Structure formats: structure tokens, C-alpha cells
Amino acid sequence: MDRVIILECVLASLLRFWLSHSEYKQIIADRVEVSTPVNSWKRVLEGSVLYDEGIDPYKGDIFHETPFILVVSNWLMHNFSPTLICLIFIACDILTAVLLYKTAALFMNELFLKQEKEKGGYAPGTEDLHVTKDDIKTPPIYVLSAFLFNPYIICPCVAQSTTVFANFLLAATLYFMAARQRILCCLCLSAATVQSIYPISLIAPIYLYFYKPGQAIKTFLILVSYVLLFIAIFLFAFAQLDGGSWNYLNSVYGFVLTVPDLRPNVGLFWYFFTEMFEHFRPLFVCAFQINALFLYVVPLSFRLHEEPMLLATSLTALSAIFKSYPSVGDVGFYLSLLPMWKHLFHYMQQGFFVLCFLIGTSVFGPTVWHLWIYARSANANFYFGVTLAFATSQIFLITDILFAYIKRQFALAHGLERILDGKEAKLILD
């Protein structure tokens, strides 16, 4: 097993290194599906040059990363060659994959132990739905492979997008959550939140993981206190790195929340607000951000309170779809987690449909972009149609796996037989 992991990591590293030194690197880095105003390495380098010249990069409309990224990128530019910087991104991607592998291993082991405790309450004849010992071993490997060889993950690494670091922080958050390391989990969640805001919704599954009967309020207050304390420390440290200035708050977080840059991406914000009358803008910005940040947290938490890992994956996926500046790197991250629910695939019905749409939109996106921007034989409606189909296919995927979870729970409790009025139920098409 260790040899398989090492081999996959080596092959994935070589693939990334080759692409990073090929003629395709700049093509990938320039793709709007990969690089956005909040994760583009080109913008990071421009901000670093302004920083060197003594110009505040947060006064313009170019740099929207945190002061930590600014200082670190500036230090890397002066002390490392481009090849070594590329290796840092590759190493971060590999570490993220290993963390996801360990998260999946912890989750599958916990799922098996939970099943063994509850097996007495399962309906007879449902043995085929049970998680076996083999299921403990194979899904973590699938998660590792799905991350390392996912084009949606490889492209951001090759483009040196800062999504690589955001994914690492998310993976660390999930790992420490599964390992039940409360302080480290809150620390990583806070770091991920100050990087891109949207991971704050993961406080719900983290709370469910650390919840203890009779200590609901105490557990919630402790978690919230830790997260807020760490966020405050990070924000204060960022201000010190920026020379004691708080200008970065508006340029980093205000930019993400108010969505002033409407350049096309794989999200839904850009086209909607391009067509929006300006006096309606504040209302719909609030509505869209609530949808991306908080709208699904409470209802999904009530329904998935017994499966906090599935809740965390669902919230991560919904943020990747509805956030203001998404990229394929966000999509690839949660897609890599799906093998953990291999035992639900039996009840999933939209897999082929979703796969076809993901492949189709991934191909049509660059094609329609070329027709729109270069050939001028298409317009923004064509590209938005592709991004809308891309988002719709992801929504189908999330609802499909959630329904599969509900169907499996029902089958375990009531059995696989479908009885109606004392007879076996049949579906007949007239």
C-alpha cells in the first residue's frame, strides 16, 4: 500500500513538473477557468513588484491576496528561482493529497466501527449495503488518485494558482477534524477563512464532530471562541505585515464580497451582475453571498447531523459552485473527496449524466471562449451557457449523492424489499 502511494505521488509530481516547464504552462495560466482575480499568480507577482517599489498594492485593483501571501511571494521571488517556486507548489499539492488520503482512511475506519455498533438495528437482507473491511482500504487510495490525477487540480498547480494553498488549508482542516484535534482544526479553519472567507461554513460539521451529549452549548462556544480568536490574530498579524495599515481588508475581503470585477469565470456572479441594473446590485449581492455562505448550513446540518464528513463535503461543494470567484481548482477539490462515499454509488442515478456534462463543458468552455474573444463569432451568452451547464451538473451531483445517502439509510432501516398492500411493488410504464 505504501509503495502504491509513493508511486502515485512520484508520477503526479513528474507530470506537474513536466507541464510546468512545457509550452502549455502559459496557456493554462491564462485560462479564466483556472486563474481568477483572487488566485492568479501573475497578479501576485505584480503586487510583489509594487511592494518592492514602495507602492501599496492594495490601493489599486490588481492585488487581492492577503499580506502574508504578499510578503512570502516577495521573499520567494528574491531568494528562489522559478523552478524552485514551481517545486513548492508541487510539494504543496502532494501534501494536500496525502492529507486527504489520511482523512479518508480515518473516516472509513470510523464508518466501519459505527456500522459494527449499529448493525443489530439493520433490517435483514441488507448485507450487500454494509461497508466491508475492503472498503476501508480502497476508498482512501481512490481519493489520493482522484486528487493527484484530476485535471481540475493539475491545472491550478501548473498555473501556480494560490488555490493550491487554499486547498491545502481545507485538506488540513478536514484531516484534523477527522483526527479530532480540536485546536489544530480550528487553527486551519481560521487560516482557510482568512484566505477565502467561504470555508467559515465548515464550522457546522466541525461542531458536529466534537459535539458531546449534554455539552452542546459549551462545545459550540469553545469552537466559535477558538475560530474567532485565531481569525483576529491572523488579521492583526496581516496588518503588521502591511506596515500597520488595514487597507488590505477592503481589497481582499471587500473585493470578494462586493464582486466589483466582472471578468468571466466558471461561476454565476459575473454574467448576472453584468446585466443587473445598478440600483438593484446591493440587494442581489447580499442574496448571492448568503446563498454561498449560510443558506444551506442549517438545513443540511439538521439532516446530516450523523454524517458530518458528508456535510463538510456538501458545503465545500456548494461554496465552490456559488462563490463569487470560483475556479476549477475549487471544483476538483471536492470531486476528489467523493470516493469516500463509494458505498453510496449503488443508489446514485445521475453519475453518467453528470460525467458527460462535466467533460462536455470542460471542452466547450475554451472553445466558446475562443469563438467569443478571438473569432468574434459568438458572445457572452454562449460562454455563460457553458458555465451555467457546468454549475447545473455539479448541483445534480450533490443532490444525487445526498439522495443516495438518504435511500441507503432507509434501506438499512426497512430492508430492500418493496411491499405495497402486502405484495411486491412494481413500477409499470403505460
N, C-alpha and C positions, 0 to 999 in steps of 0.2 A: 504493500500500500504506500509506504514512504517513497519507494522508487517511482511509483506512478506519479505521485505529487511532484517530486523533484523533476522528473522528465517533462511533465506538463509545464511547470514553471520555466524551465530552461527553454523549451520550444517557444513558449509565449514571449519570453524576453528577446529571443533571437528574431522572432517575427516583428516585434515592435522596433527593435534596433534597426533592422533592415529597412522597414518602411520610413523610419525617421531619417535615414540617410539616402533615401531614394528620391526620384523626381516627383513622387506623389505627395511628399510631405506638404509642400506649399499648397497644392490643390486641396488637400484635406483640411489644412488650417484655414483656408479661405471660405470653406463651405459654411453657410449660415445655419445649417443643421448642427454643426459641431461647435462653432465659435459664436458667442453672443457678446453684447456689450459688457456683461458681468463676468465672463470667464476667458476672454480672448488673451492669449499670451502676447500678442502683438501690442495690445493696449497696455499690458503690464510693462513691457519694455519701454513704451513711450512715456508712461508715468515715471519709470525709473530714470529716464534721461532728463525729464523735467525736474525731478528731485535732485539730480546731480547739478543742474544749473541754478539751483536755489529758487525754483519756481514751485509754488504749491500746486501739485497735480489735481487737488480736489476743487480748485477754482474753475476749472474748465469742464468739458463734457466728454473727456477721454477716459479717465481712470476712475473705476468704481469698485476696486478691491479694498480690503482693509489695510491700515497702515502696517500691519505685520507682514502681509504679502509684499507691500511696497519695499520695506526695509530688507526683507530676506531676498527678494528678487534683485535688488540693487547690489547686495553683498555677493550674490551668485554671479552677477554679470562681471564684477571686478576680480573675482577670485577663481572662477571656474571657466573652462572652455565650453562651447556649445555642446560638445559631445558628452562631457560630464554632467551638464544640466539635463541633457536627454536621459542619461542613465538614472538620474534622481527621479524623474517622472516614471521611468520603467520600474524602478525599485518600489516606488510608492504603489503602483498598480499591482505588483506581485504581492506586496504586504497586504493590500486590500483583499486580494483573492484568498490568501492564507487565513485572514481573519474571518472571511465568510465561510470558508471550509470548517474552521473550528466552531463557528456559530452553528452551522448546520449539524455538525457532529453532536454538540451539546443538546440541541433541540430534538434531534431524532432519538437520542438516548432518553431524554426526559419524556418524550411522547410514548416511547415503548414502556417505560416504567409506569406511567399514568394509565396506559391501557391494561397493564397487568393488574393494577389495583381495581379497575372498574370492570374488568372482563366478566365478573359474575353477574353484572346487571345487563349485559348484552343479550339480545334475542338469539335463540338457537338458529343455527344455519347461516350465521353471518361471518364464519371463519375466514372467508375469502376477502373480507374487508379489513381484517386485522393487519396491523403493522408487524412484520416478521423481523427476525434478527438480521436477515439480509438487507432489509430496508433501512437498518441503522447505518450500514456501511456504504451502500451505493449512492444515496442522495447527496451526501457531502462531496463525493467525487464529482457528481454531476454539477453541483453548484460551482465547484472550482473550475471545471471545464467551461461551463456556461459563462463565467466571468472572463476567464483568460482568453477565450477564442471567440468572444462576442464582438462582431464588427462595431456595434454601438459603443463598446468600451475601448476597443483598439484605436479607433479614430481620434477620440479626445486625447489619448496618451500620445499618439504620433503628433497631433497638433499642439501638444503641451498646454492643453487647456487646464485651467485651475479647477475644473470639475473633478480632475483626478484627486486633488486634495480633499474636496468636499465629499467624494465617495469614500475616501479613506476614513474620514471622521465619522461618517454614517456607519461604516462597517465596524469601527471600533465601538460605537455606541451600541450596536446590536450584539456584538460579542460580549461586552461587559454586562449587558442586560441578561443575556443567556447564562453567563457565568455568575450572575447575582452579585456583582461587585458594584454596590450602590454608588459610592463616591466617584469611582472612575467612570461609571456610566453617566452620571450627571455632569462630570467634567467634559467628557466627549460630546455629550448632547449640547452643552453650552457652547463649546468650540464650533460645532456644526451650525448652531443657531446664529452666532455672530458672523459666520461665514456667508450664510444664505437665508436666514430668517425662518424659512419654511419647516425645518426639522423640529421646531418647538412643539409641533403637534404630537411628536413621539413621546411626550411626557405621559400621555394616556396609557399606552402599552407598558411603559416602564413602571408606572404606578401599579398596574395590574400584576406585573411580575413580582413586585416587592410587597404587595398587599398581604396583610395578615389579619385573620378574623379578630374583630374587637379592637383593631388599631387603624381603622380606615382613615380617620381624620388626622391622626398622628403621622401616619405614613405619608399622606398627601402633603401635609405641611412641611415635613422634613425634606421631601423631594423638591418641592417648589422652592424652599429656602436655599437648598444647595444650588439649584439651577440659577436662581436669581443672583445669588452671591457670586457664582463663577462668571456669569454674564457681566455683572458690574465690574468685577476685577479685570476681565478682558477689555471692556470698553474703556476703563480708566488707563489700562496699560497702552491701549491703542492711542489714546490722547497724548500720553507721554512720548510715544514713538513719533507722533506728529508734531512734536515741539510744544506740547501743552494745548494745542488747538483742538476744538471739537467740530471743525468744518467737515471732517470726514463723515459725520453722522448723516448729513443730508445727501452727500454724494454717494454713499454706499447704501444706506437703508432707505433713505427717501427716494432714491432712484428706483429701487426695486418695488417700492410700494406705490409710487405715483405713476410709474411707467411713462416717462417723457420720451424715450427713444422708441420709435415705432418701426424700426427696421424688421424685415420679415424673419421669422424663426419657425420652429416646429410647434409653437404654442398657438393660443387662440386670441391673445390680447391684441396683437399688432393690427390685424385687419379690422377687428371690431371698433377699435378706437380711432383708426384712420377714417372710418365712415361716420363716427359719432359727432353729433352737434356738441360744441364746446361747453354749453351750459348744462348738458346732461353728464358731462365727464366725471365730476366728483362722485355722483351717485353710483354710477356703474363701476368706477374704480373700486369703491368700497364693496360693492356687491361681488365683484370678481375676486377680490382679495379674501373676503370672508369665505367664499366658496373654496378657495385654495388652502386656506389656513385652518378654519374652525368648523365649517358646516357639517362635515362628516364625522367629526371626532366623537361626539356624544352618542349618536345613534349606533355607530359601529362598535363603540366601546361596550354598550349595553348588550349587543348581540354577540360579540366575540370576546366576552369577558373571560371565557375559558380558554381562548387561544390568543394570547397577547402577541405572539410572534406573527400570526396571520394578520392581526390588527396592525402591527407595525409595518408589515409589507404593504398592506392595502393603503394605509395613509401615505407611505412613501410614494406609492404608485400614483395616487390621486394628486399629490403635490407635483410630481413630475409632469402630469398632464396639464394641470390648471395653473401652475406658477407663471409669473409674468415673463420670465426669460428662460424657458426650458431649452435643453439640448438633448441630443441622442444619448449623451453620457448619463443623464438622469434616468432615461428610459432603460438603458442597458443594465443599470444597477439593480433595479427591482426585478427585471426579467431573469437575472442570474439567481435570484432567490427562489424562483418558482419550483425547481426540483425538490425542495424540501417538502412539497405537498404532492409528491409522486403518488401517494396513496389516495389522492382525490381525483386523479386523472380519469379514473373509471367513470366518474359522473360528469365530467366536463364534456360539453356538446359543441362548443364553438371553436375548438382548437384549430381545425383546418381552415375555417373561415378567417380567424384572426391571423394565422400564419400567412395566408395568401395576401391579406391586406397589408401586413407589415412589410412583406417582401415587395409587393406592388408599389406601395407608397414610397419605400426607400429607393426604388428605381425611378419612379415617375417624378419625385421631388426634384432631383438635379436636372432631369430632362425638361420639365416645365420651367424651371428657373432659367435654363439656357434659352428657351423659346421666348421667355418674357424679357430678360435683361439684354441678351445679346442678339438674338434673331428678330426680336420685336414683333413676333407673330402671335404672341399671347399677352395676357395682362395679369394683374394681381389676383383676379378671381380664380384663375387656373391654379396658381400656387396655393391659394388659401383652400381650394377644394381638396388638394392633396393633404395639406396639414389637418384639415377637418376630418378626412377619412382616417388619417393616422391616429388622431385623438379618439375617434369613434371606435376603432379596432381595439385600442387599449381599454376603453370603457367596457367593451364586450368581454375582454379577457378578465378584467377584475370582477365583474358581476358573475361571470361563468364560474370562476374558482370559489367565489363566496356561496353561490347556489350549490356547488358541488359539496362544499363543507356541510351545508345545511342538510342536503339529501343524504349524505353519509351518516350524519348524526341521527337522522330519522330512521334510516335503515338499521343502524346498530340497536336502536331502542325498540323498533317494532318489527324487525325482520324483513326479509327480502320478498316474501310473498305479498301479492296484491289481491286482497279479498274484498269483494263488493257484494253485499247481500248474501253472504255465505258462499259465494262462488268466486273462482279466479277471474279477476278483472282483465278485460281485453280491450285494446284500442282498435276500433274498426273505422276505416276511412270510407265514407259513402261517395 
